[in-house]
């Protein structure tokens, strides 16, 4: 099967993105709509990955999926970097609002 860390990490990343969406929606004076620009596309990508992993189409593909673990890992790296970057932007925007 697909790497367990991958399957466990996706829900955690989903929660982080949903929390970021909520936090960005609370910022009233942000000049950039980070939710539409990054968060929503990332959540769509996550939905797509989770849907594929749960589909019957790939249920018998365990040996081929194991060979592609590095590709799945690249998804995690991509999503983690985006979450981290969005968290940094959120903190920056909150600081600028306090001034």
Secondary structure, DSSP 8 states (H G I E B T S, - for coil): ---HHHHHHHHHHHHHHHHHHHHHHH-SS-SS-HIIIIIHHHHHHHHHHHHHHHSGGGTT-HHHHHHTHHHHHHHHHHHHHHHHHHHHHHHHHHHHHH-
